[in-house]
Amino acid sequence: MSETDLSTVGALLQRTQSSLLNLQHDYQQYDVGAWLKAGLCLALTLWLAQVISVSFYRLYLSPLSRIPGPRLAALTYLYEAYYEVWLGGQYFRQIAAMHEQYGPVVRISPNEVHWNDPEFVDTIYPTVGRKTDKPAWIAQRTGTPFSIVSTPDHDLHRRRRNALNSFFSAASIRRLEVVLKEYVDKMLVRMEKVANSEDPVLQFHNMFKACASDVITIYAFGECFGFMELPDFGWSFFESSDSFFFLTHLFFLIPGLVQLTQSAPGWLVRRIYPALGELKDRQDWWLKRVIDIRTSPNRDRVKSTIFEGILDSSLPESEKTNERLASEAQLVVFAGEGTVAYTLTCALYHLLASPAVLSKLKSELLSAGLEPDSIPSISQVDALPYLSAVIQEVIRLHPGAMNRQVRISPEVPIAYSSAFDGKEYVIPPGTVTSTSPLDIHLHPAAFGDDAYEFRPERWIENPKLSRYFIGFSKGSRNCVGMALARREMALILASIFLKYDLYRGQKVGPTLELYETERARDIDANSDYIIPVPAKGSKGLRVKIRY
């Protein structure tokens, strides 16, 4: 081959190589650039199309489109998230404002209708005749995804509840009386110690929560943490529990977050969110007790505690897994300690702030033949109508669980006639329906123009008011532990005021006096995190004890 030919071949090879490189470059540009751009454009187009179609459906085609309410609330769940997450548990105020503007029935989210009509509560919360489910997201928001309160399905809820019902019957509560009296006595001893200390001011909510927690934990597991024995009543544990409640709105917004929080190892939880550390200790303890009860060879005590009874019940084994029972444990303890403590705190405040009411209560206690400075029996406090009215009135004004009480009618539509606009509304099956305890309990149509006032007499003057009471929820899904809660609160309040009187300047006898406590700041709910939270900066209910 000649030199010229070699040169020609070389040039051809160079051009070929250059062409291949250009093709490779063009291919890469086309593959990485054009395809990526095309893919992103397609994805964005599909996403926009979906957003537009969903928005159009929710605003104009949805069966709920006729329900009054803000367009943004109907359009997106982020409207609720703004008030709950960004503003911090304030959607309950916005819902109340919606009712002021739009009337008794309001669409508060794409698939939820909220009522503020006392006459309609029995329809939303039927006892019989209609199934009542709950939305699946309730399992996320409550933080106890496998408990009875979070159970979406009506029939599964009934089976789970049946396993608990017997533990909250009148007979079972009477068997718990010895424990209740023991812890009431411990509480009175602590009060006396504070009275004789250099600083005779006690933050009562801390003590009430410690007492209620020890009682319900003993009933659930046969043992407790002994918070009543600790100098600070174990308050750091309860602060950790409150930190968990502060996450509930995020649990709703971010699916799977609650499961991640529950399943993460303790060291990781402490690293990421230290405030949950002591709650994690409690959760581990609850789980360990469930396992201990399950594996205990001693079955003589079966059914003497709540979780022994559940494990011995007719529930299938799939309902007795450690994971589900740990979730149930958290619900039982949180409900048994938090709501009772909050109600007692509010009751003590109102009684000390209302001398006339306290005088009537003390007269009833003494007229019933109860000995001063004694701890009465459950049967004795059951026979005190004014004490019962005091507790009912406190729960009306300060429900221990203030979140919306949501339900779903899975099979039957719900019809509503609005007196506000004269229209008929039909809510299709599968829609989330709800009311809020504070809205109903402060409604002037039910409780008059003095609905905000603490006046226990209203329940004695008009017993029919009970039909509007939803402090323990209502219907087939009402609070399973309400009978125990009422008796525990009655026993504690009666015991305190059989021993103490209101301080009026007298120098004789044990007395109690409110100390730097205001209703609006320290008692009333300022934020809704399922539990009511007082105003920022509140130091809680503080009382000066004189002995």
C-alpha positions in Angstrom: 0.0 0.0 0.0 1.4 3.3 -1.0 2.2 6.2 1.3 -0.7 8.1 -0.1 -3.1 5.3 0.5 -1.9 5.0 4.1 -2.5 8.7 4.5 -6.0 8.4 3.1 -6.8 5.5 5.4 -5.4 7.3 8.4 -7.5 10.4 7.6 -10.6 8.2 7.1 -10.0 6.5 10.5 -9.6 9.9 12.1 -12.8 11.1 10.6 -14.6 7.9 11.6 -13.3 8.2 15.2 -14.4 11.8 15.2 -17.8 10.9 13.9 -18.2 8.2 16.5 -17.2 10.6 19.2 -19.7 13.1 17.9 -22.4 10.5 17.8 -21.5 9.3 21.3 -21.6 12.9 22.5 -24.9 13.6 20.7 -26.3 10.4 22.1 -25.3 11.3 25.6 -26.7 14.8 25.2 -29.9 13.3 23.8 -30.1 10.6 26.5 -29.3 12.7 29.5 -30.6 16.0 28.3 -33.5 15.6 25.9 -34.9 12.5 27.6 -34.6 14.0 31.0 -36.2 17.2 29.9 -39.0 15.3 28.1 -39.5 13.1 31.2 -39.6 16.0 33.5 -42.0 17.9 31.3 -44.3 14.8 31.0 -44.2 14.2 34.8 -44.9 17.9 35.5 -47.8 17.9 32.9 -49.3 14.7 34.4 -48.9 16.2 37.9 -50.5 19.5 36.9 -53.3 17.6 35.2 -53.9 15.5 38.3 -53.8 18.6 40.5 -56.3 20.4 38.3 -58.6 17.5 37.9 -58.6 16.7 41.7 -59.1 20.4 42.5 -61.9 20.7 39.9 -63.6 17.6 41.3 -63.3 18.7 45.0 -64.6 22.2 44.3 -67.4 21.4 41.7 -68.1 17.7 41.3 -67.7 16.2 44.8 -71.0 15.3 46.6 -69.7 17.7 49.3 -69.3 20.7 46.9 -72.7 22.1 48.1 -71.6 22.1 51.8 -70.7 25.7 52.9 -67.1 26.5 53.9 -63.9 28.0 52.7 -62.8 27.0 49.2 -59.2 26.4 50.4 -60.5 23.9 53.1 -62.4 22.0 50.4 -59.4 22.1 48.1 -56.5 20.8 50.2 -55.6 19.3 53.6 -52.8 21.8 53.8 -55.4 24.4 54.9 -55.9 22.4 58.1 -52.1 21.7 58.4 -51.4 25.5 58.4 -53.5 26.0 61.5 -52.5 22.8 63.3 -48.8 22.6 62.4 -47.7 26.1 61.6 -49.9 28.0 64.1 -49.8 25.2 66.7 -53.1 23.4 67.3 -55.4 26.3 66.3 -57.8 24.7 63.9 -60.4 24.4 66.6 -60.6 28.2 66.7 -60.8 28.5 62.9 -63.6 25.9 62.8 -65.5 27.9 65.3 -65.0 31.0 63.1 -66.2 29.0 60.1 -69.5 28.2 61.9 -69.9 31.8 62.8 -69.7 32.7 59.1 -71.2 29.7 57.3 -73.7 28.2 59.8 -74.0 24.9 61.7 -72.7 22.6 58.9 -69.3 23.3 57.4 -66.9 21.5 55.1 -63.6 21.7 56.9 -61.5 19.5 54.6 -61.8 17.8 51.2 -63.6 14.8 52.8 -64.8 16.0 56.3 -68.0 17.8 57.3 -68.2 19.4 60.8 -71.4 20.2 62.7 -72.0 22.7 65.5 -75.6 21.7 66.2 -76.4 20.2 69.6 -79.6 18.7 68.3 -77.7 16.6 65.7 -75.2 14.9 68.0 -77.3 11.7 68.3 -77.4 11.4 64.6 -73.6 11.6 64.2 -73.0 9.3 67.2 -75.6 6.6 67.1 -75.7 3.9 69.8 -77.5 1.3 67.6 -79.0 1.0 64.2 -76.0 2.1 62.1 -72.4 1.2 61.7 -69.9 3.9 62.6 -66.4 3.6 61.3 -63.5 6.0 61.7 -61.1 7.3 59.0 -57.8 5.4 58.6 -55.8 8.6 59.4 -57.1 8.6 63.0 -54.6 5.7 63.6 -51.8 8.1 62.6 -53.0 11.2 64.5 -53.6 9.5 67.8 -50.2 7.9 67.9 -51.7 4.6 69.0 -52.4 2.9 65.6 -53.7 -0.4 66.9 -55.8 0.7 69.9 -59.5 0.7 70.2 -59.8 4.4 69.8 -57.9 4.2 66.5 -59.7 1.2 65.1 -61.4 2.2 61.7 -63.7 -0.8 61.3 -66.9 -0.8 63.3 -67.0 -4.6 63.9 -63.3 -4.9 64.8 -63.8 -2.0 67.3 -66.7 -3.8 68.9 -64.6 -7.0 69.3 -61.7 -5.1 70.8 -64.0 -3.1 73.1 -65.7 -6.2 74.3 -62.4 -7.5 75.6 -62.1 -4.4 77.8 -65.7 -3.7 78.9 -65.8 -5.9 81.9 -62.8 -4.1 83.5 -64.7 -0.9 83.6 -68.0 -2.2 85.0 -69.3 -1.1 88.4 -68.3 -4.4 90.0 -64.7 -4.2 88.6 -64.4 -0.6 89.8 -65.5 -1.6 93.3 -62.7 -4.2 93.3 -60.2 -1.4 92.5 -61.5 0.7 95.5 -58.6 -0.4 97.8 -56.0 0.8 95.3 -57.9 4.1 94.7 -58.1 4.8 98.4 -54.4 4.0 98.9 -53.4 6.5 96.3 -55.8 9.2 97.6 -54.2 8.8 101.0 -50.8 9.2 99.5 -52.0 12.4 97.8 -53.3 13.8 101.0 -50.0 13.0 102.8 -48.1 14.8 100.1 -50.4 17.8 100.4 -49.7 17.9 104.2 -46.0 17.8 103.6 -46.1 20.7 101.2 -48.2 22.7 103.7 -45.5 22.2 106.3 -42.6 23.1 104.0 -40.9 26.4 103.5 -42.8 26.8 100.2 -46.4 25.7 100.7 -47.4 26.2 97.1 -48.2 23.1 95.1 -48.6 22.6 91.3 -51.6 20.3 91.6 -51.7 19.1 88.0 -48.4 17.3 88.5 -49.7 15.5 91.6 -53.0 14.6 90.0 -51.3 13.2 87.0 -48.9 11.1 89.1 -51.8 9.7 91.2 -54.0 8.9 88.1 -51.0 7.3 86.3 -50.1 5.0 89.2 -53.7 3.9 89.6 -54.4 3.1 85.9 -50.9 1.5 85.5 -51.5 -0.8 88.5 -54.9 -1.7 87.1 -53.5 -2.4 83.6 -50.3 -4.3 84.6 -50.3 -5.0 88.3 -47.3 -2.7 88.8 -46.6 1.0 88.4 -43.7 3.5 88.1 -44.4 4.9 91.6 -44.7 8.5 90.4 -46.4 9.4 93.7 -43.3 8.6 95.6 -41.0 10.9 93.5 -40.2 14.4 94.7 -41.3 15.9 91.4 -44.1 13.4 90.8 -42.2 12.1 87.8 -42.9 15.2 85.9 -40.1 14.7 83.3 -41.9 11.5 82.2 -45.1 13.4 81.6 -43.3 16.2 79.8 -42.0 13.5 77.5 -45.5 12.2 76.9 -46.7 15.8 76.2 -43.9 16.1 73.6 -45.4 13.1 71.9 -48.8 14.8 71.7 -47.2 17.8 70.2 -46.3 15.6 67.2 -49.9 14.4 66.6 -50.6 16.9 63.8 -47.3 16.0 62.1 -48.3 12.3 62.4 -51.5 13.2 60.4 -49.5 15.2 57.8 -46.7 12.7 57.3 -47.9 9.1 56.8 -45.7 6.5 58.5 -44.1 9.0 60.9 -45.9 7.6 63.9 -44.8 4.0 63.1 -41.2 5.2 62.6 -41.3 7.0 66.0 -42.8 3.9 67.7 -40.5 1.4 66.1 -37.2 3.3 66.2 -34.7 2.1 68.9 -34.4 4.2 72.0 -30.9 5.5 71.3 -32.0 6.8 67.9 -35.1 8.5 69.3 -32.9 10.2 72.0 -30.5 11.4 69.3 -33.1 12.8 66.9 -35.7 14.0 69.4 -34.4 13.9 73.0 -37.8 15.0 74.4 -39.2 11.6 73.7 -36.5 9.7 75.5 -38.4 9.1 78.8 -41.6 8.2 76.9 -39.6 5.6 75.0 -38.6 4.2 78.5 -42.3 3.9 79.4 -43.2 2.3 76.1 -40.4 -0.3 76.6 -41.7 -0.9 80.1 -45.3 -1.4 78.9 -44.1 -3.8 76.2 -42.0 -5.8 78.8 -45.0 -6.1 81.1 -47.2 -7.4 78.3 -44.6 -10.0 77.5 -44.1 -10.9 81.2 -47.9 -11.3 81.6 -48.1 -13.4 78.4 -45.3 -15.8 79.5 -46.1 -16.0 83.2 -46.7 -19.5 84.4 -48.9 -18.2 87.2 -52.4 -18.0 85.8 -54.1 -17.5 89.2 -54.3 -13.8 88.6 -55.8 -14.0 85.2 -58.3 -11.2 84.6 -57.2 -9.3 87.7 -55.5 -6.8 85.5 -56.6 -5.4 82.2 -53.9 -7.0 80.0 -54.2 -10.4 81.7 -57.8 -10.2 80.8 -57.2 -9.2 77.2 -54.7 -12.1 76.8 -57.2 -14.5 78.3 -60.1 -13.1 76.2 -61.7 -14.7 73.1 -59.9 -12.3 70.8 -58.0 -14.2 68.1 -54.2 -14.5 68.4 -53.7 -11.9 65.7 -55.3 -9.4 68.1 -52.9 -10.3 70.9 -49.6 -9.5 69.3 -47.1 -7.5 71.3 -47.3 -4.7 68.8 -51.0 -4.3 69.1 -51.1 -4.7 72.9 -48.3 -2.1 73.3 -50.5 0.3 71.3 -53.4 -0.5 73.5 -51.3 0.0 76.6 -50.3 3.5 75.6 -53.9 4.4 75.0 -55.1 3.0 78.3 -52.4 4.8 80.3 -52.5 8.1 78.5 -56.3 8.2 78.7 -56.4 7.1 82.3 -53.8 9.6 83.5 -54.2 12.7 81.3 -57.9 13.2 81.1 -58.4 12.5 84.8 -55.6 14.8 85.9 -56.8 17.7 83.6 -60.4 17.4 84.9 -59.3 17.3 88.5 -57.1 20.4 87.9 -60.0 22.3 86.4 -62.4 21.2 89.1 -60.1 22.3 91.9 -59.6 25.7 90.2 -63.4 26.3 89.8 -64.2 25.2 93.3 -61.6 27.5 94.8 -62.7 30.3 92.5 -66.4 29.8 93.3 -66.9 30.0 97.1 -70.7 29.5 96.8 -70.3 26.3 94.8 -67.7 25.0 97.2 -70.0 25.7 100.2 -72.8 23.7 98.6 -70.4 20.8 97.9 -69.1 20.8 101.5 -72.7 20.9 102.8 -73.6 17.9 100.7 -70.5 15.9 101.9 -71.4 16.6 105.5 -75.1 16.1 105.1 -74.4 12.6 103.6 -72.8 11.7 107.0 -69.3 11.5 105.7 -66.7 12.0 108.3 -64.4 15.1 108.1 -60.8 14.2 107.2 -61.9 10.8 105.8 -61.7 9.0 102.5 -65.2 7.9 101.5 -66.2 4.8 99.6 -67.2 4.6 96.0 -70.8 3.8 97.0 -70.9 6.9 99.2 -69.7 9.3 96.4 -72.0 7.7 93.9 -74.9 9.0 96.1 -73.8 12.7 95.9 -75.7 14.4 93.1 -74.1 17.8 93.5 -70.6 16.4 93.4 -71.6 14.5 90.2 -73.0 17.8 88.8 -69.7 19.6 89.6 -67.7 16.9 87.7 -70.2 17.0 84.8 -69.9 20.8 84.6 -66.1 20.8 84.7 -65.9 18.3 81.8 -68.4 20.3 79.9 -66.2 23.4 80.1 -62.9 21.6 79.9 -63.1 18.2 78.1 -59.9 16.2 78.7 -59.8 15.2 75.0 -60.7 18.2 73.0 -60.0 17.0 69.5 -62.7 16.6 66.9 -64.7 13.4 67.4 -64.7 11.9 63.9 -67.0 9.2 62.5 -67.9 7.6 59.2 -71.2 6.2 58.2 -69.9 3.5 55.8 -73.3 2.3 54.4 -76.0 4.9 55.1 -76.1 8.6 53.9 -76.7 11.3 56.6 -79.4 13.9 55.9 -79.3 17.3 57.5 -81.8 20.2 57.4 -80.1 23.5 58.1 -82.1 26.1 59.9 -79.4 28.6 59.0 -79.9 28.7 55.3 -83.1 26.5 54.9 -81.3 24.0 52.8 -81.2 20.2 52.8 -77.9 18.5 52.8 -77.2 14.8 52.1 -73.8 13.5 53.2 -72.8 10.4 51.2 -71.5 7.2 52.9 -67.8 7.2 53.5 -67.6 10.9 54.4 -65.8 11.9 57.6 -68.3 13.6 59.9 -67.4 15.3 63.2 -68.2 17.7 66.0 -66.1 19.2 68.7 -66.8 19.0 72.4 -66.1 22.7 73.1 -68.4 23.8 70.3 -71.3 21.8 71.5 -70.7 22.4 75.2 -70.6 26.2 74.8 -73.5 26.4 72.4 -76.1 28.9 73.8 -79.0 26.9 72.2 -78.2 24.0 74.5 -76.6 25.6 77.6 -77.9 29.2 77.5 -76.2 32.5 77.4 -74.2 31.6 80.5 -72.7 28.6 78.8 -69.1 29.8 79.6 -69.9 30.1 83.3 -69.2 27.4 85.8 -72.7 26.5 87.2 -73.2 22.9 88.3 -76.8 23.6 89.2 -77.7 23.5 85.5 -77.5 19.7 85.5 -79.8 19.3 88.5 -82.3 21.9 87.2 -82.4 20.3 83.8 -81.3 16.6 83.6 -82.2 16.6 79.9 -79.0 18.6 79.2 -77.2 15.3 79.3 -78.3 14.6 75.7 -75.9 17.4 74.6 -73.0 16.1 76.6 -70.1 14.6 74.6 -67.3 15.0 77.1 -66.7 11.2 76.9 -67.8 11.1 73.3 -71.1 9.4 72.5 -72.7 6.4 70.9 -71.2 3.0 70.4 -67.7 4.4 70.5 -67.9 6.4 73.7 -65.1 6.3 76.3 -64.9 2.8 77.7 -63.3 4.0 81.0 -65.7 6.9 81.8 -67.3 5.1 84.8 -63.9 4.6 86.4 -62.8 8.2 85.6 -66.0 9.6 87.2 -65.6 7.6 90.4 -61.9 8.3 90.7 -62.4 12.0 90.3 -65.3 12.0 92.8 -63.3 10.1 95.4 -60.4 12.5 95.1 -62.5 15.7 95.2 -64.6 14.5 98.1 -61.5 13.5 100.1 -59.8 16.8 99.5 -62.8 18.9 100.6 -63.6 16.7 103.5 -60.3 17.7 104.9 -59.7 21.2 103.4 -61.7 24.4 103.3 -61.3 27.5 101.2 -59.0 30.1 102.7 -60.9 33.2 103.7 -58.3 34.6 106.1 -59.1 32.2 108.9 -56.3 30.8 111.0 -57.9 27.5 112.0 -58.1 24.3 110.0 -56.4 23.1 106.7 -57.2 25.5 103.9 -56.5 26.0 100.2 -56.0 29.2 98.3 -55.4 29.8 94.6 -51.9 31.2 93.9 -51.2 33.3 90.8 -53.6 31.2 88.7 -55.9 32.7 86.0 -58.6 30.8 84.1 -57.8 32.2 80.6 -54.1 31.6 80.9 -53.7 28.5 83.1 -57.0 26.5 82.9 -58.8 27.1 79.5 -57.5 25.3 76.4 -55.3 27.5 74.3 -54.2 24.8 71.8 -55.5 21.5 70.7 -53.0 18.6 70.5 -55.7 16.1 71.3 -55.0 17.1 74.9 -55.8 20.7 75.8 -52.8 22.9 76.2 -52.8 26.1 78.3 -51.4 29.5 77.1 -47.7 29.8 76.6 -45.9 30.8 79.8 -48.6 29.2 82.0 -47.3 27.6 85.2 -50.4 25.6 85.7 -52.8 25.4 88.7 -50.9 26.5 91.8 -52.5 26.4 95.2 -51.2 27.6 98.6 -51.8 25.0 101.3 -52.2 26.0 104.9 -52.3 23.5 107.7 
